[in-house]
């Protein structure tokens, strides 16, 4: 997939406090104030193979012992540009997220728990073959080796989920599968075997048993999607498996059942007076990262790169338009970049920056400000870690309302829509957006030449409209 190829160029129950939020506002720290914070994160891409000397110890140990093994590694520095997240960066990230949890009732995680090329790395160690760079090429069809690989990846998933729970307390973590969360070497997203094998750490550790288990298992193990009611059922959080929507994806999971389920979930929420947040990994619209490194030239159907199948995207957008008023927040990940997309329904899809600096971005995450009565985001703050500078810590990169002239005090959805025309006409605003796009990294892919590719990604999610926007910019 395009996401993997881009790496080549940069190689247990909910706490008693939360249980009372929907029942007694006087005990609700969120509803006692006008707003509260929600921590969001994407694209962790934890790579347990960053220190090859640990391979044998990790294979034979239980995930509960892995932290001690990593702590004994001679590699003490967080990973840098072109590589995935190692243990030092993982704990640095989770410790900083913990600092900003506050009264956050939930953590939102838009996918990609696992590192790139994990099956290949595992097979290199398993058969004691050298690891090629920047991409390992080891593979196997031997049933014993394949079973060992899958077991190791399950252990990795369990370990990271346990670390998240250890650092972030009891708040449920709403996780959606990323396209790299899979046993498949092509990075096409999980199959039902992966989803079934890892449903337990998702439910018990990430969700912290905060939703009905039978309902969760029925949809997650078959399709990778589910929903969870939070805040005394005032809020429905929908986790989609948008990997099955991807154009050209050979995944065996079909999109149609998920889209039908989404429509019923939105209709039920609307009838019940609930607000809805939607999480996904791969966003609709153009794959700007797949085109943005080159001079745009003239785009057409042969050289444009769109993320989803056109028919799936059309159905999704129509479903969203039918219920747009109940959806107050939409989040995605996948590109590792800080960007957004204005959808035809009027909803805005916020794309979260990634933790893994694989694509040259600085590791970053966001803390949203949510209005407690409407469950609408009004602002956010981005925190980033620059691997090229000292000290080794996350720092505030920018707050939306300050960086873009105080617009975030209305609603974030409205403010982002109002920002787009300014990006076209105001060079200062455009330069700010370009700088924040890669979370302050000096390896920013946006240039004055390819800006139309990134600009039109914001405003046009339909293929023909996107092509026309770039060609007539």
Number of C-alpha atoms within 10 A of each C-alpha: 13 13 20 20 12 16 19 15 12 18 19 10 15 16 14 9 12 24 16 15 21 16 13 11 12 11 14 18 18 23 18 12 11 11 21 22 25 21 24 23 25 32 31 27 27 25 22 25 18 19 14 12 12 16 16 11 13 20 18 10 12 14 20 12 13 20 15 10 13 20 12 10 15 9 14 13 12 19 21 21 21 18 22 28 29 25 25 16 25 21 18 15 26 17 17 17 23 15 10 15 20 14 15 20 21 21 22 22 28 31 29 26 26 26 24 29 20 28 24 21 26 26 21 19 18 18 12 10 13 12 17 12 9 13 16 19 17 20 17 15 8 9 9 9 16 17 12 16 22 20 15 21 23 19 21 23 19 21 20 26 19 18 17 21 20 14 16 22 14 22 21 28 25 25 27 29 27 30 28 27 25 27 22 19 16 17 22 24 29 26 20 17 14 19 23 17 13 18 19 16 20 22 22 18 24 27 26 21 18 24 18 12 14 8 12 19 19 14 17 24 20 17 24 29 25 25 23 18 18 19 18 14 17 18 22 22 22 23 27 27 27 28 28 28 27 24 16 12 18 12 18 13 20 14 18 13 12 23 19 13 14 22 18 13 18 23 15 12 21 17 10 11 12 18 22 27 19 19 29 27 29 27 28 27 25 25 23 21 20 18 19 18 14 13 14 16 10 12 18 15 10 6 10 18 20 23 24 26 17 17 10 18 21 14 15 19 17 14 19 21 16 14 16 17 14 20 24 21 21 21 24 29 26 23 25 29 27 23 22 23 25 20 20 15 15 14 20 24 23 21 24 27 32 31 26 30 31 28 27 24 32 31 32 32 27 27 23 23 23 24 19 17 12 14 20 22 23 21 24 21 19 22 23 26 28 22 20 12 8 8 10 14 17 20 14 13 17 19 18 21 18 14 16 18 12 13 19 22 16 14 17 25 22 16 21 21 19 12 17 20 13 14 17 14 10 12 11 12 19 19 15 15 19 23 18 23 22 28 29 20 21 13 15 18 21 21 15 9 13 19 20 22 27 22 24 23 25 22 21 21 25 20 19 13 13 24 24 15 18 22 16 8 12
